[in-house]
Amino acid sequence: MSYMEAVMSLAPDKYDMVSDNGELKWKDGAEDVPTEDKIQAEIIRLKSVFDAQLYARNRAAEYPSQGDQNDMIYKDMLNSTTTHKDAVEAVKTKWPKDNSGPVE
């Protein structure tokens, strides 16, 4: 996570932009701007939140397309099969919520 993502998370309306020399410029009269320690702590928190969602990003990349899933659901209804359920469960099994990595 970047420094600016942390600033945007903590104080979305209190800064103007990064100045020419790369320093953050707080709005005139901005009160209660976050300290450097709070910004660094927010970077760590945002990274933790991002890392905790790794399984979801991996699952999204591996699920069949929405069109393919709709086709599976339709065929399952016609044929009394579980193709769609099996495809979704295979991805969920491969990428468990505990972020332990792919299960082969």
Secondary structure as UniProt FT lines:
FT   HELIX           3..10
FT   TURN            12..13
FT   STRAND          15..18
FT   TURN            20..21
FT   STRAND          24..26
FT   TURN            28..29
FT   HELIX           36..52
FT   HELIX           54..62
FT   HELIX           66..79
FT   HELIX           83..94
FT   TURN            97..98
//
